[in-house]
Amino acid sequence: YKTSRVGDTVTIQQTVTLSVTLTTEVNTAAGDVRIRIEETDGTLVSEGTTNGSGVYLDSSYNYTSDTAIRTICRLKGFEEQRIPGTITDTGLTQAATIATDTNVNLPWYGLPRM
């Protein structure tokens, strides 16, 4: 271990999990949704896609302090979702429903239409 001196700054890091769960308007899992978690200034925190259960997980985020974020969720044929939140020392857990974009006329590919 290392002893700090007076005036030294010590930053404690710990790995936390970022979790986003998405469903459609008819309460089915929304898979293959593009997820981007960014700080409020646009700096990328994490990105990827939801799995077949509508869940995106990132278990490798290094937490150093509470961070205000926004999660952007995109899937063709659905309205973009922007979810505000804060990453804390326990991680991030968000859930949202994505709505069909009535301005886009797509063929049906298995996702329920409203």
N, C-alpha and C positions, 0 to 999 in steps of 0.2 A: 504494500500500500504506500501511498505518498501523503506526506503531511503538507498542508498548505500553509503559506505564510500570511501574515496580516496584509490585507490589500489584494491578495490573489482572488481570482474569480474561479469558482468551481461550478461546472455545469454537469448535473446528473442526467444521464440518458437512460431511458428504458424503452423496450420495444412494446408497442401496443397494437391492437387490431382495429382496422377501419372496416366497417360493415355497412353495406347499403342493400336493402331488400325492396324489390319493386314488384308490384302487381298491376294487372290491367283493370279496367273499369268493371269487369265481371268477375273480379277476384281470382284470376288465374295468374300463375307465375309469368313474369315478363323476362324471358331469356334473351341473350344476345344483345342486350341494351348496352350501348357505349357509356362508360362512366368516366368522368373526369372530376377529381377532387382538387380544388385549387384554393390558395390563400386569397383573401379579398382583393389583393393587388394583381391577381392573375398568375402568380407563381405556382407551377405544378407541384402537387403533393403526391398524387397517385392517379393511375388510370388503368383501365382494362374493360372487360365486359362481364355482364352477369351470366351465371351458369343457367342450366335448364330449370333450376328452382327459383330463378329470379334474384339470386344473391351474388353480390360482389364482395370479396374479402381480400384484404391486404394485411397480412400478419407481420409485416416487417417495418412498420413506421417507427422511427426513432423519436420518441416524445422528449422534448426538453422544456416546454412550457405550453400553457393553453394557447391554441391557435384558432382564430376565427377563419372559417372556410365557407365555400359554397360548393355543392355537388351539382354537376351538370349531367343530366341523363338524356341520351338521344337514341331514338330508334325510328327509322323511316316509317311513315304512316302514323306516327304518334307525336303529340305536342311535346316540345322540349320541356323538361322539368329543371328548375333551379331550386335547390334546397339549401338554405343557410344552416350553419351549425358551428360547433366548436369541438376541436379535438382536445380532450382532457387527459389526465393521467390514467384514466380507465379506457381510453380509446375513443371511438366514434361509432355510434349505432344510429342509423337512419332508416326510415321506411317511407315509401310514397306510392301513390297510384299514378300510372301514366294514362293519359286520355287520348283517344283516337283523334287524329287531326282530320277534321271534316273537310279541310281544303285540299286534301290529297286523296285521289281516287286510285287505290291500289287493289290488285287482285287479292283474294283471301288466301293466306298461307298458313292457316291453322290457328292464328290468334283470333279470339272471339271479337266480332264486330258489334258495335252498339247500334 
